[in-house]
Amino acid sequence: MQHAPPDPLKKSANLFERFDYLVKAALWLVEESLNTRHSLEHLMATVAELQAALDANTAATASAQAAIASEITDLAAAIAALVPGEAVTQAQLDQLNASTASLQAAVTALGADDTNPAAGV
């Protein structure tokens, strides 16, 4: 609960009124400093949570990038195995389809946690 600072002293304030004002001002300053400290502690906890989420997201992205690179290599190998003019075997088609499906799954996993895909973020 926030309180307002004490009202300013009147020019004609006596010694007891001045002392009372100083006590009220000191109490108000202590309360404000504690409120500020509590707010900063909460903010720092939020920043720490955001950093942990960012670190986890960075690790997941790096992992997905490695998986995508691997799938691209496998897909390129499957395409390279195709020889123009020769009939494509079912095994080659299966390998090509599996590599394509794995690549698509890796790309989907990379964007799965995006909160705003339309913004590209």
HELIX and SHEET records of a PDB file:
HELIX    1   1 LEU A   15  ALA A   80  1                                  66    
HELIX    2   2 GLN A   90  GLY A  111  1                                  22    
HELIX    3   3 PRO A  117  ALA A  119  5                                   3    
END                                                                             
